[in-house]
Every structure is written in C-alpha cells, then in structure tokens.
C-alpha cells in the first residue's frame, strides 16, 4: 500500500497510540482509513482532514458568529 501511512506512523503523526487508532476503527471513529485484506493504511490528506474536523471554536470567537435562533 504504497503512499499510505501504517497505523503506527499515523498514530505518531496524531500523537496517539496505535492501539487507540485500532479501537477507534472498531468503534467507527477517528480518521478515514483504507483496508485491503488485513492491511490498513492512512492517507496523509485524511489525517489532516480529521485534525481539521477536531477544531473547536473558542467561546470568545463564538460571540462574533451570527445567532441561528
């Protein structure tokens, strides 16, 4: 699976343990991954997108956003 990161490499990039990524895969959580047979790989773009999706807007910035109600 050329060009993909292993579970260990992806975990290092995210600052997690490989076991955490394995558990998240079983729970349907975490970054997208590719599974071919028994092998699992992570695309760097998917890891970056996952990190971006985890961003939290600070309350201070939320006061600048328009209200939806």
C-alpha positions in Angstrom: 0.0 0.0 0.0 2.5 2.5 -1.3 2.0 6.1 -0.3 -0.1 5.3 2.8 0.9 5.5 6.4 0.8 2.5 8.6 -1.2 2.5 11.8 2.0 3.1 13.8 3.0 6.1 11.5 -0.5 7.6 11.6 -0.6 7.3 15.4 2.7 9.0 15.7 1.6 11.9 13.5 -1.6 12.3 15.6 0.2 11.9 18.9 -1.8 8.8 19.8 -1.0 5.2 20.4 -1.5 2.6 17.6 -4.0 0.9 20.0 -6.2 4.0 20.1 -6.5 4.0 16.3 -7.3 0.3 16.3 -10.0 0.8 18.9 -11.4 3.8 17.0 -11.6 1.7 13.8 -13.7 -0.9 15.7 -16.0 1.9 17.0 -16.3 3.7 13.7 -14.5 6.7 15.0 -11.3 8.6 14.1 -9.8 9.4 10.7 -10.7 7.6 7.5 -8.6 4.6 6.6 -8.1 2.2 3.7 -8.3 -1.6 4.3 -7.2 -4.1 1.7 -7.4 -7.6 3.0 -5.8 -7.5 6.5 -3.7 -4.4 5.8 -4.8 -1.0 7.0 -3.4 2.3 5.7 -4.0 6.0 6.3 -3.7 8.7 3.6 -2.0 11.8 4.9 -4.8 14.0 3.5 -7.4 12.1 5.5 -5.3 12.6 8.7 -5.1 16.3 8.1 -8.8 16.5 7.4 -9.5 14.6 10.6 -7.4 17.0 12.6 -9.2 20.0 11.0 -12.6 18.5 11.9 -11.5 18.3 15.6 -11.0 22.1 15.8 -13.1 23.7 18.5 -14.2 27.4 18.2 -13.4 29.3 21.5 -16.3 31.0 23.2 -14.7 34.3 22.6 -14.9 33.8 18.8 -18.4 32.3 19.0 -19.7 35.7 20.2 -18.7 37.1 16.8 -20.8 34.5 14.9 -24.4 35.2 13.9 -27.0 33.5 16.1 -29.1 30.9 14.4 -32.2 31.2 16.6 
